[in-house]
Amino acid sequence: MKTNNFQAFPSPTVGSPETGTIDFKEDGMTMLDYFAGQALIGEIISDVLWVSLGNSGTSHEGLVKNAYNYAETMLQERAKRIGGQNETQEEKED
């Protein structure tokens, strides 16, 4: 399944002066990275609460793996909901 892992915050560049269009460069953070960062916040807060209740915490590696697992699941669900309408040309050719 294609997950459409586009850039989360593409930066605009000057487009064609003739058409007045604005093109977006594909650089910066991907949606996977953005979603993982958001999930990581929840993972860390949850772990801090868990430890404050006297339990042992999760390793940093475990927290990050969990965050990326959440992010991958979010991208899969996003792809289902948008039905591939944001596929890039490269993905369409696959």
C-alpha positions as CSV (number, residue, x, y, z in Angstrom):
1,M,0.0,0.0,0.0
2,K,1.3,3.4,-0.9
3,T,1.5,5.7,2.1
4,N,2.1,9.0,0.3
5,N,5.0,10.1,2.5
6,F,5.2,13.6,1.1
7,Q,7.0,16.5,2.6
8,A,5.2,17.8,5.7
9,F,6.2,21.4,5.1
10,P,7.4,22.0,1.5
11,S,8.9,25.3,0.9
12,P,7.7,27.5,-2.0
13,T,10.1,28.5,-4.7
14,V,9.7,30.9,-7.5
15,G,7.8,29.4,-10.3
16,S,7.4,30.4,-13.9
17,P,7.3,34.2,-14.3
18,E,5.2,33.7,-17.5
19,T,2.4,31.7,-15.7
20,G,2.8,33.2,-12.2
21,T,2.7,29.8,-10.7
22,I,4.5,28.8,-7.5
23,D,6.3,25.5,-7.4
24,F,7.1,23.7,-4.1
25,K,10.5,22.2,-3.5
26,E,10.5,18.8,-1.9
27,D,12.8,19.3,1.0
28,G,12.5,19.3,4.8
29,M,10.6,16.9,7.1
30,T,8.5,14.1,5.6
31,M,5.0,13.4,6.8
32,L,6.3,10.2,8.4
33,D,8.9,12.2,10.4
34,Y,6.3,14.8,11.4
35,F,3.7,12.2,12.5
36,A,6.5,10.3,14.4
37,G,7.5,13.5,16.2
38,Q,3.9,14.1,17.2
39,A,3.5,10.5,18.4
40,L,6.8,10.7,20.3
41,I,5.4,13.5,22.5
42,G,2.6,11.2,23.6
43,E,5.0,8.3,24.1
44,I,7.3,10.4,26.3
45,I,4.4,11.8,28.4
46,S,2.9,8.4,28.8
47,D,6.3,6.9,29.8
48,V,6.9,9.7,32.4
49,L,3.5,9.0,33.9
50,W,4.2,5.3,33.9
51,V,7.5,5.8,35.7
52,S,5.9,8.2,38.2
53,L,3.6,5.4,39.2
54,G,6.6,3.3,40.2
55,N,7.0,1.3,37.1
56,S,10.1,0.9,35.0
57,G,10.3,3.1,31.9
58,T,10.7,2.3,28.2
59,S,14.1,2.7,26.6
60,H,14.6,5.7,24.3
61,E,15.0,3.3,21.4
62,G,11.7,1.7,22.3
63,L,9.9,5.0,22.5
64,V,11.2,6.0,19.1
65,K,10.3,2.7,17.5
66,N,6.8,3.0,18.9
67,A,6.5,6.6,17.6
68,Y,7.5,5.5,14.0
69,N,5.1,2.5,14.2
70,Y,2.3,5.0,15.1
71,A,3.4,7.3,12.2
72,E,3.4,4.5,9.7
73,T,-0.1,3.4,10.7
74,M,-1.2,7.0,10.4
75,L,0.1,7.3,6.9
76,Q,-1.5,4.0,5.9
77,E,-4.9,5.2,7.3
78,R,-4.4,8.6,5.5
79,A,-3.8,6.8,2.2
80,K,-7.0,4.8,2.7
81,R,-9.0,7.9,3.4
82,I,-7.7,10.1,0.6
83,G,-7.9,7.2,-1.9
84,G,-4.5,8.0,-3.6
85,Q,-5.6,11.4,-4.7
86,N,-2.3,12.9,-3.7
87,E,0.0,10.3,-5.4
88,T,3.0,11.7,-7.1
89,Q,3.7,11.0,-10.7
90,E,6.4,8.6,-9.7
91,E,4.0,6.6,-7.5
92,K,1.4,6.5,-10.3
93,E,4.0,4.9,-12.7
94,D,4.8,2.1,-10.2
